[in-house]
């Protein structure tokens, strides 16, 4: 059932490996909140947009469009946070405390977003509508919380990546072998999220609001 919409098998594999490799680099930079992380993240997402459109995984493709937009927001927010951290230990990681308003918005998005996306993706004949809806919703919230420098974003990524691995395993079983690099990437994402959570917990310094 491997039906590429516009890419050749080789083209899809090249884009998948490119996106996955760049994303692994981004993850390493993200753990230490290095300013270059967004500059690597954005091209990784552009490559992912193309490959997931090609396999009719609509929500995941749209999610990467959102990632690009949030990457631009992240660059701006990083500069603001860096400016407010001039007097802090240069080895520390400046964090913000999760606001109740943002927590309630996230809960609302999860409750409403998953079923709405599921029915929309089912209508669009997405190959994995429920998993795509879950991963997309959690990833939207996780990226938003990352731009806010909330440490809780790591927990969201761990959960989202488990479902993302499941989703890509199904796509591989359907014949989309170019999704194999993404499975490896999401395994690495889970490991990186655990490491990131530990480092942010140890080195995190909360901003004075």
PLY file of the C-alpha trace (Angstrom):
ply
format ascii 1.0
element vertex 209
property float x
property float y
property float z
element edge 208
property int vertex1
property int vertex2
end_header
0.00 0.00 0.00
3.03 2.26 -0.45
1.47 5.09 -2.49
3.67 8.16 -2.61
1.68 11.19 -3.68
4.54 13.02 -5.39
7.94 11.77 -4.14
9.97 8.84 -5.41
11.06 6.19 -2.90
14.59 7.59 -2.95
13.40 11.18 -2.56
11.21 10.25 0.39
14.07 8.41 2.09
16.51 11.31 1.59
14.05 13.79 3.09
13.24 11.46 5.99
16.90 10.95 6.87
17.60 14.68 6.49
14.71 15.64 8.76
15.56 12.98 11.35
19.27 13.85 11.45
18.61 17.57 11.85
16.04 16.84 14.54
18.52 14.77 16.54
20.95 17.70 16.40
18.13 20.00 17.52
17.33 17.71 20.47
20.90 17.84 21.73
20.87 21.64 21.48
17.42 21.78 23.11
18.59 19.89 26.19
21.04 22.70 26.92
18.77 25.44 25.54
21.43 26.50 23.05
20.41 29.49 20.95
21.13 27.62 17.70
18.44 24.98 18.35
15.67 26.81 16.49
17.91 27.38 13.44
18.30 23.61 13.10
14.69 22.86 14.06
13.04 24.90 11.29
14.71 23.18 8.27
14.09 19.79 9.91
10.39 20.62 10.04
10.31 21.78 6.41
11.68 18.40 5.31
9.14 16.60 7.53
6.26 18.61 6.04
7.07 17.31 2.57
7.53 13.67 3.53
4.34 13.47 5.63
2.28 15.21 2.95
3.63 12.61 0.54
2.33 9.76 2.74
-1.07 11.43 3.36
-0.38 11.88 7.07
-2.18 15.20 7.05
-2.18 16.25 10.69
1.49 15.44 11.18
2.33 17.49 8.09
0.24 20.39 9.39
1.87 19.96 12.79
5.26 20.61 11.24
3.94 23.81 9.67
2.99 24.83 13.21
6.48 23.79 14.35
8.04 26.20 11.85
5.86 29.05 13.12
6.66 28.22 16.75
10.35 28.00 15.86
10.18 31.63 14.76
8.38 32.51 18.00
10.97 30.52 19.92
13.83 32.57 18.46
12.12 35.76 19.65
11.29 34.38 23.11
14.80 33.01 23.56
16.24 36.49 23.01
13.89 37.95 25.62
14.75 35.23 28.16
18.48 35.60 27.49
18.22 39.35 28.06
16.57 38.82 31.45
19.22 36.28 32.49
22.29 38.49 32.18
22.94 38.40 35.92
22.38 34.65 36.27
24.95 31.86 36.32
25.88 31.27 32.64
25.67 27.50 33.25
22.11 27.71 34.54
18.96 27.20 32.46
16.38 29.93 32.90
12.84 28.55 33.31
9.34 29.90 33.84
6.80 28.41 36.24
3.79 26.84 34.55
0.88 29.25 34.76
-2.52 27.86 35.77
-4.09 29.58 32.78
-1.74 27.78 30.38
-2.38 24.46 32.15
-6.16 24.82 31.81
-5.83 25.86 28.17
-3.70 22.76 27.53
-6.27 20.49 29.20
-9.04 22.07 27.13
-7.07 21.66 23.91
-6.49 17.99 24.70
-10.13 17.26 25.50
-11.46 19.07 22.44
-8.58 18.75 20.00
-8.13 14.98 19.91
-11.74 14.02 19.00
-12.14 16.92 16.57
-8.91 16.04 14.79
-9.80 12.35 14.80
-13.09 12.89 12.96
-11.49 15.37 10.54
-8.62 13.02 9.75
-10.96 10.06 9.36
-12.91 12.11 6.80
-9.63 12.97 5.02
-8.71 9.25 4.96
-5.60 9.68 7.09
-3.84 6.33 7.55
-3.66 6.63 11.36
-6.34 9.15 12.39
-6.46 8.52 16.15
-2.70 8.31 16.68
-2.14 11.28 14.38
-4.69 13.28 16.39
-3.10 12.38 19.74
0.46 13.11 18.62
-0.54 16.35 16.93
-2.47 17.68 19.93
0.21 16.82 22.49
2.97 18.14 20.24
1.18 21.45 19.72
1.02 21.91 23.49
4.58 20.66 24.00
6.03 23.10 21.47
4.02 25.96 22.95
5.29 25.10 26.44
8.86 24.85 25.11
8.69 28.43 23.81
7.50 29.40 27.31
10.42 27.53 28.94
8.14 25.29 31.04
9.97 22.21 32.35
6.71 20.20 32.12
7.04 20.20 28.33
9.44 17.24 28.62
6.68 15.01 30.05
4.40 15.88 27.13
7.12 14.97 24.64
7.73 11.60 26.26
4.03 10.71 25.95
3.70 12.14 22.43
6.79 10.31 21.20
5.49 6.94 22.40
2.37 7.44 20.28
4.50 8.77 17.39
6.55 5.56 17.37
3.33 3.53 17.27
2.00 5.66 14.41
5.15 5.32 12.31
5.31 1.56 12.93
1.86 1.32 11.35
2.99 3.46 8.40
6.02 1.21 7.88
3.73 -1.83 7.99
1.61 -0.17 5.29
4.69 0.02 3.08
6.11 3.46 3.85
9.64 2.27 4.56
10.89 5.86 4.48
9.31 6.27 7.94
11.88 3.95 9.56
14.25 6.86 10.34
11.42 8.59 12.20
10.97 5.56 14.47
14.65 5.71 15.41
14.35 9.47 15.82
11.40 9.22 18.22
13.19 6.60 20.31
16.05 9.07 20.57
13.50 11.78 21.39
12.27 9.83 24.42
15.82 9.29 25.68
16.64 12.96 25.08
13.48 14.07 26.88
14.44 12.08 29.96
17.96 13.55 29.87
16.56 17.03 29.27
14.17 16.70 32.19
17.03 15.71 34.49
19.31 18.52 33.32
16.59 21.19 33.49
15.64 19.97 36.98
19.25 20.21 38.14
20.35 23.41 36.39
17.03 25.22 36.08
16.68 28.69 37.58
13.18 30.15 37.62
12.72 33.66 36.27
11.50 36.33 38.65
7.99 37.22 37.51
0 1
1 2
2 3
3 4
4 5
5 6
6 7
7 8
8 9
9 10
10 11
11 12
12 13
13 14
14 15
15 16
16 17
17 18
18 19
19 20
20 21
21 22
22 23
23 24
24 25
25 26
26 27
27 28
28 29
29 30
30 31
31 32
32 33
33 34
34 35
35 36
36 37
37 38
38 39
39 40
40 41
41 42
42 43
43 44
44 45
45 46
46 47
47 48
48 49
49 50
50 51
51 52
52 53
53 54
54 55
55 56
56 57
57 58
58 59
59 60
60 61
61 62
62 63
63 64
64 65
65 66
66 67
67 68
68 69
69 70
70 71
71 72
72 73
73 74
74 75
75 76
76 77
77 78
78 79
79 80
80 81
81 82
82 83
83 84
84 85
85 86
86 87
87 88
88 89
89 90
90 91
91 92
92 93
93 94
94 95
95 96
96 97
97 98
98 99
99 100
100 101
101 102
102 103
103 104
104 105
105 106
106 107
107 108
108 109
109 110
110 111
111 112
112 113
113 114
114 115
115 116
116 117
117 118
118 119
119 120
120 121
121 122
122 123
123 124
124 125
125 126
126 127
127 128
128 129
129 130
130 131
131 132
132 133
133 134
134 135
135 136
136 137
137 138
138 139
139 140
140 141
141 142
142 143
143 144
144 145
145 146
146 147
147 148
148 149
149 150
150 151
151 152
152 153
153 154
154 155
155 156
156 157
157 158
158 159
159 160
160 161
161 162
162 163
163 164
164 165
165 166
166 167
167 168
168 169
169 170
170 171
171 172
172 173
173 174
174 175
175 176
176 177
177 178
178 179
179 180
180 181
181 182
182 183
183 184
184 185
185 186
186 187
187 188
188 189
189 190
190 191
191 192
192 193
193 194
194 195
195 196
196 197
197 198
198 199
199 200
200 201
201 202
202 203
203 204
204 205
205 206
206 207
207 208
